[in-house]
Amino acid sequence: MPLLCCFIIGLLPFLSYANEFTAEVKQAEITLEGNSYVLSADIVYQLSEKAKEALQNGVPLFWDIQVKMLQHRDIVWDKTLVDTTLRYRLQYHALLNMYRVRNEGSGEVYNFSMLSAALDLMSAVRDFHVMDKAMLIPQKQYLCAMKISFDRDALPLPLRTITYIDRQWYLSSEWTLWPLKK
């Protein structure tokens, strides 16, 4: 019994951070623009104190915005038509006293004097090409799925091991699903 009590007391710091620090999809839609389906989404990033501290010490943080287009099938599981990712790198440069956001896919770099402004850029995804209209069959039903994943494996090795047990490093979202409006 004393061993069980010690175990539960030892878990309390980890349980207290549940869902406090995360990324969350607030709104997302995929619309047809010309012959392409494009994603527009609003995301909220809530960084923990430990993540902010690592950032202030020059550790870059990476998030992947994963977008899938699924063809609904009645008999077997849904077929994945598209699985694409938008990757952001967030880093603080102490000498410049500046936050830098880099879109790893396009190579675009943005500089900000405040962390909130850098997170705002990452929070607004606009006109991200998902797929061409020609890939869809008009009679079929389709689902869109989106998830934000914090990439712990991109962290330096000494810090990486801690992130798997400390709830302050659970900075990912759950999957968000919605039907595609053709």
C-alpha positions as CSV (number, residue, x, y, z in Angstrom):
1,M,0.0,0.0,0.0
2,P,2.8,2.6,0.8
3,L,4.4,1.8,-2.6
4,L,1.1,2.5,-4.4
5,C,0.7,5.8,-2.5
6,C,4.2,6.8,-3.5
7,F,3.5,5.9,-7.1
8,I,0.3,8.0,-7.2
9,I,2.0,11.0,-5.5
10,G,4.8,10.7,-8.0
11,L,2.4,10.9,-10.9
12,L,0.5,14.0,-9.6
13,P,2.8,16.6,-11.3
14,F,2.3,14.9,-14.6
15,L,-1.5,14.6,-14.2
16,S,-1.9,18.3,-13.4
17,Y,-0.8,19.4,-16.9
18,A,-3.3,17.3,-18.8
19,N,-4.7,19.2,-21.8
20,E,-3.2,22.5,-20.4
21,F,-0.4,22.7,-23.0
22,T,-1.4,21.6,-26.4
23,A,-2.1,22.6,-30.0
24,E,-5.8,22.7,-30.9
25,V,-7.5,23.0,-34.2
26,K,-10.2,25.7,-33.7
27,Q,-11.5,25.8,-37.2
28,A,-10.6,24.1,-40.4
29,E,-12.1,23.8,-43.9
30,I,-11.0,22.6,-47.3
31,T,-12.6,24.5,-50.2
32,L,-12.4,24.3,-53.9
33,E,-10.6,27.2,-55.5
34,G,-10.3,26.8,-59.3
35,N,-9.2,23.2,-59.8
36,S,-7.5,22.8,-56.4
37,Y,-8.8,22.0,-52.9
38,V,-7.1,24.3,-50.4
39,L,-7.0,24.3,-46.6
40,S,-7.8,27.2,-44.4
41,A,-7.4,26.6,-40.6
42,D,-7.1,28.4,-37.3
43,I,-4.9,26.7,-34.7
44,V,-4.1,27.6,-31.1
45,Y,-0.7,26.8,-29.7
46,Q,-0.3,26.8,-25.9
47,L,3.3,26.4,-24.9
48,S,4.3,25.2,-21.5
49,E,6.8,27.0,-19.3
50,K,9.4,24.2,-20.0
51,A,8.9,24.6,-23.8
52,K,9.2,28.4,-23.5
53,E,12.4,28.0,-21.4
54,A,13.9,25.6,-24.0
55,L,13.0,28.0,-26.7
56,Q,14.6,30.9,-24.8
57,N,17.8,28.8,-24.5
58,G,18.0,28.4,-28.3
59,V,16.4,25.0,-28.7
60,P,14.3,25.0,-32.0
61,L,10.8,23.6,-31.7
62,F,9.1,21.8,-34.7
63,W,5.4,21.2,-35.4
64,D,3.9,19.2,-38.3
65,I,0.4,20.0,-39.5
66,Q,-0.7,16.8,-41.1
67,V,-3.7,16.9,-43.5
68,K,-5.4,13.8,-45.0
69,M,-8.1,13.4,-47.5
70,L,-10.0,10.1,-47.1
71,Q,-12.5,8.4,-49.4
72,H,-15.3,6.9,-47.3
73,R,-16.0,3.3,-48.0
74,D,-18.8,1.3,-46.4
75,I,-17.4,-2.2,-46.4
76,V,-13.7,-1.7,-45.6
77,W,-11.7,1.1,-44.0
78,D,-11.5,4.5,-45.6
79,K,-8.9,4.9,-48.4
80,T,-6.3,7.6,-47.9
81,L,-6.1,9.7,-51.1
82,V,-3.8,12.4,-49.8
83,D,-1.4,12.6,-46.8
84,T,0.5,15.9,-46.8
85,T,2.3,17.9,-44.2
86,L,3.2,21.5,-43.5
87,R,6.2,21.8,-41.1
88,Y,7.1,24.8,-39.0
89,R,10.3,25.5,-37.1
90,L,10.1,28.0,-34.2
91,Q,13.4,29.3,-32.8
92,Y,14.6,32.2,-30.6
93,H,17.8,34.0,-31.5
94,A,19.1,35.7,-28.3
95,L,21.7,37.9,-30.1
96,L,18.9,39.4,-32.2
97,N,16.3,39.2,-29.5
98,M,14.0,37.8,-32.2
99,Y,11.8,34.8,-32.8
100,R,12.1,33.1,-36.2
101,V,9.4,31.0,-37.8
102,R,10.5,28.9,-40.8
103,N,8.2,27.1,-43.2
104,E,10.3,24.0,-43.8
105,G,8.5,23.1,-47.0
106,S,8.8,26.4,-48.8
107,G,11.9,27.8,-47.0
108,E,10.1,31.0,-46.1
109,V,11.4,32.7,-43.0
110,Y,9.6,35.3,-40.8
111,N,11.1,37.3,-37.9
112,F,9.1,38.6,-34.9
113,S,10.0,40.5,-31.7
114,M,7.4,38.7,-29.7
115,L,6.6,35.0,-29.2
116,S,2.8,35.7,-29.5
117,A,3.3,37.2,-33.0
118,A,5.4,34.1,-34.1
119,L,2.7,31.8,-32.8
120,D,0.0,33.8,-34.6
121,L,1.7,33.3,-37.9
122,M,1.8,29.5,-37.3
123,S,-1.8,29.6,-36.2
124,A,-3.3,30.9,-39.4
125,V,-3.0,28.4,-42.3
126,R,-4.3,29.9,-45.5
127,D,-4.5,28.6,-49.0
128,F,-2.5,25.4,-48.4
129,H,-2.9,23.2,-51.5
130,V,-4.2,19.8,-50.5
131,M,-5.2,18.1,-53.8
132,D,-6.5,18.6,-57.3
133,K,-10.2,18.4,-58.1
134,A,-9.5,15.7,-60.7
135,M,-8.6,13.2,-58.0
136,L,-12.2,13.0,-56.7
137,I,-15.1,10.9,-58.0
138,P,-18.3,13.0,-57.8
139,Q,-20.5,10.2,-56.4
140,K,-18.2,9.3,-53.5
141,Q,-18.1,10.8,-50.0
142,Y,-14.8,12.2,-48.6
143,L,-13.5,13.1,-45.2
144,C,-10.9,15.6,-44.3
145,A,-8.6,15.0,-41.3
146,M,-6.1,17.3,-39.7
147,K,-3.6,16.9,-36.8
148,I,-0.9,19.1,-35.3
149,S,2.1,17.0,-34.0
150,F,4.9,18.4,-31.9
151,D,8.1,16.7,-33.1
152,R,9.9,15.6,-29.9
153,D,12.4,13.6,-32.0
154,A,13.8,16.9,-33.4
155,L,14.9,18.0,-29.9
156,P,18.5,17.5,-28.6
157,L,19.0,14.0,-27.2
158,P,19.3,14.9,-23.5
159,L,16.0,16.9,-23.6
160,R,14.2,14.3,-25.9
161,T,14.1,11.6,-23.2
162,I,12.4,13.9,-20.7
163,T,9.7,14.9,-23.2
164,Y,8.2,11.5,-23.3
165,I,7.4,11.4,-19.5
166,D,6.7,15.1,-18.8
167,R,3.2,16.3,-19.7
168,Q,4.5,19.8,-20.3
169,W,5.9,18.5,-23.6
170,Y,2.6,17.0,-24.9
171,L,2.1,19.8,-27.4
172,S,0.2,17.9,-30.1
173,S,-3.5,17.9,-31.0
174,E,-5.9,15.1,-31.6
175,W,-7.3,14.3,-35.1
176,T,-10.0,16.7,-36.3
177,L,-12.4,15.2,-38.9
178,W,-15.0,16.8,-41.1
179,P,-16.8,15.9,-44.3
180,L,-15.6,17.5,-47.5
181,K,-18.0,19.9,-49.1
182,K,-17.8,19.5,-52.9
